[in-house]
């Protein structure tokens, strides 16, 4: 059976409905009405002579035949989308990858490793955007992201990159720093903090210190500002292992006594589930996931 061009719209509607398991969500994605999506699906079922969905009160579910077609249609549409995006971008942008992440992570972990990317993939051009808000991975959005969080975001495929640990640090010039013998001594000093989901209460409680009056003197939205404030002698900071490395490396900060606690969140490489990463983006993702954590 030859595939005519007038069936492409029906296949696109079916693929979206199969991925969402919901006609209304597919309609929203394709800028159609739910009845239009349903019409396309019924047209395709009539053409093939087999049911592709089981309809029930709570929605729809793929039949065995529908699953078989969905797997093939999804791969084909993703491949077409990747090629068309490359053609739209032009030859010069084919190897450009747009990546979004936190400023603190880009500064402390990603940038020091970019010489390795440049050596391994000299044709790759990387555009890095940093910010606090969760970036939308729409058609004009980034190819990849490195997110700090629980690892589950709707519409995104995620791969664990790095787990995190937290421990206290301070400037070696902070008055009285040499008198700290254990976690119980930390609350006697001024504290600085960021807006992390895991903070001083968690670290002190995890190290058996209870009842301490914890009120950070300085709070920053960005972890790099918090660590720089600590390096200026403004207080003790609770540092994330992979972000504090530059400050520990040059001696502006030193680690204080007390065990680290495991972070509740971790760093993940993410990309949209509804489209296959372009070849250049796939190479960058593979490079990231191949790096040693240290």
N, C-alpha and C positions, 0 to 999 in steps of 0.2 A: 504494500500500500504506500503510494508516494505521499510525502508530507507536503501539503499545500501551504502557502503562506498564510491563508486565512485561519489555519489551525494554531498558529504561533500564539495568538492572543489567548486562545482557550488553554493551551499548555501553560502559559505564564500564570493565568488565573488558577489553574489546578495546582501548579507547583507551590504558589504562595499559600493556598488553602491547605495543602498537605503539610507544609512546614508549620503553619500556625495551628492546624487542626481546628480552624475557626473561619467561617466565611466572612464575618464582620471584620476581623483583624486583617484578613487578606484584602478586603475591599478598601480599608483605610490605607494600607501600604501601596495599593495600585491606583488609588484615587478613583475608585469605582463605587457603585452601590452594592450592598450584599446580594441583591436580586440579580445584578449583572454578573457577579461571580458565580452565583448558583446557575445562571443560564449557561455560562461558558462550560461549567463542569458537566451539566446535563447534556449539552451538545457533544462534548467529548465522549461521555459514556455511550451516547446513542451511536456515535461514529464507530466506537470500538466494540460495542455489543456486550460490555461487561460493566458491572457496578464498580465504581472507584471509591465510593464512600458508603458507610452505613450511617444513615440518619437516625438520630435519637433525640430525646427531649432536651438533653444538655448540650447538644452540638453534633459533631460528626467525627467519625473514626475511619481510617483507611481500611479498605479490604486488602486481601493478599495481593490482588491484581493492582490495586491502587498503590500499595507500598512499592511494588516492583517498578511501576511507572514513575513514582515520585523520586526514587533513588536515581534513576537515569536522567529524568528531566532536571532535577536539581543540579547534578553535575554538569550537564550540557549548558544550562542557563548560566551557571557560575563561570564556566569557561568562556562563553560568549561575552559575558559582562566584563571579565578581565581583559579580553582582547580589545573590546570596544573602548574601555577606559584607557588602555594604552594608546590606541589609535587617536582618541580625542586629545590625550596629553601631548602627543607628538614624540618624535624620536628623542629629543633632548631631555624630556621629563620621564621617559620610560624607566630610568634607573633612579628616579627621585622617590624617596620614601619619607612620608610624613609620620612622625612619631610624637605622641604626647605623654607627658609624665609630670611628676612633681619637681619643682625647682630644686629642692634639697637633694633629691635622688639624682637628678641630672648632674648637679654640681659635684657631689661627693663620690658617686659610683659610676655613672655612665660616661661622663666626659673623660676621666682618666683611662678608660678602656677603648676609646674611639680610635687611637692609633692602631690597635689590633684590627679593628674593622676596616680601616683604610688599607692596611697591608693585605688582608685576606680578600677584600672586595674593592679593588681600586676604582671600579666603575660606579659604585653606589654613591649617590648624593643623599645625605640625610638632613632632613629639616626637623628640628626639635622644638616643640612648643611646650611651655611650662605654665602651670596654673593650679589653682585649688579646686575649681569647679570640675565636675565630671563632664568630659567632652562628649558631645553627641557624635556618634559614628554614622552619620547620614551620608548621602551620596558625595557631598563636598567635604566630608570630614576626614580625619586622619586614617592612615592605613593600619597603624598599630598603636597600642598604648602600653605603658607600664603603670599599673594601678596598685595602690596600697589599700588593701581591704580584705574582706572575707573570702574573695575568690568566686563569688556568685553574683553576676550582673545580668539582668534580662537582655537577651539579644546578642550576648557576647560569648565567644569561645575563649576559655582561659587556660593558661598553662602556668603552673607554679614556677617562679623564678628564684626567689630567695625568701627564706624565713627570717624573722627579725628577733633580736634580743635587746633588752634595755638595761642600762646600768648608769650610776651617777658619775659625773665628771666635773672638774673645776680647774680653774687656772692654778698653776703651781705658786702663783704670787698671792692667792687669796689668803688674807691673814688667818692664822689658826688652822690651816689645812693639814699641817703635820700632826695635829692632835686628834684627827679622826681615826678611830680604831675599829669602828664597825657601823652598821646601819643605824643604830640608835643615836649616833652622834650627828647624823646628817641634819635633822630638823633644827639644830641649834644655829644653823647657818642660813643666810638669805637664799631663797630658792628662785630659780627662773624656770619657766615652763613654756611649752607650745600648746597647740590645740589637739594633741594626739588623743585618741580614744583610750590610751593606757597612760596613766599619769602617776604622780607621786604617791597617791593613796594606795594604788595597786602595788608599787614597788615596796613601799614600807610594810604593807600588810603581808606581802609575800615573803618578807624577811623578818617577820615576827615583831615588828614595831607597831604598837597600837596606842591610840590615845594622843598621838602627837598633833599639835596645832599646825596644820599645813595651810599656808596662805602665800603662794608665790608672790614675790615683790614685782616681778616683771613677767608678762605673758605675751608671747609673740605668735602670730599666725603661721610663720614660716620657721621650720626647724633650724635653718642656717642662721637666722637672726638670733634665735635662742642660744645657739652654740657660740656665736660671736660675742654675745653679751656675757656669757660665762667666761670666755677667753679674756674679756676686758676686766675680769675680777668682780662682776656684779653679783655672783652667787653660784650655787651648785645647780647644774642642769641634769635632767634625766635624758640620756642620749640613746639614740637608736644605733645599733652596732655598725650598720652599713653607711650611715650618714656621717658619723663622727670621725671616721678614719683620717681625713686630712688634718684635723685639729690634733689628734693624737700623734700623727706622724711627724709633725713639726714641733711638738712639745708645747703648743699653746694651751692644751688641756691635758690633764692626767686623769686616769681612772682611779676612783676612790674605792675604799674597802667595801665589800658586800657583793654577794652573788648576783649575777644577772637573772632577770626573769624573762621567760619566753613571751614574745609579742603575741597579742591576740590576733593581729592581722599580719599579712605577708605581702610581698610584691609578686604581681602576676603579669605576664605578657598576655595582652588581650587584643582581639580583633573581631569584626562583625561576623556573626554566625551566618548571616544571610548571603554573604558573598565570599568567595574564595580569595585569599590574599594574592595580590599580583606576585609574579616571580621574584621581583626585587624585594618586596615586603617579606615574602617567605624566607628569603635568604637572611634578611636582618633578624627575623624572629628566630630562625635556627641558630644564628650566631649568638644571639643573647642567651638562648637556652643551653648553649654548649659551654658558656663561660664558667670557670670555677667561682665559687661564691666569695672567696677572699680577695 
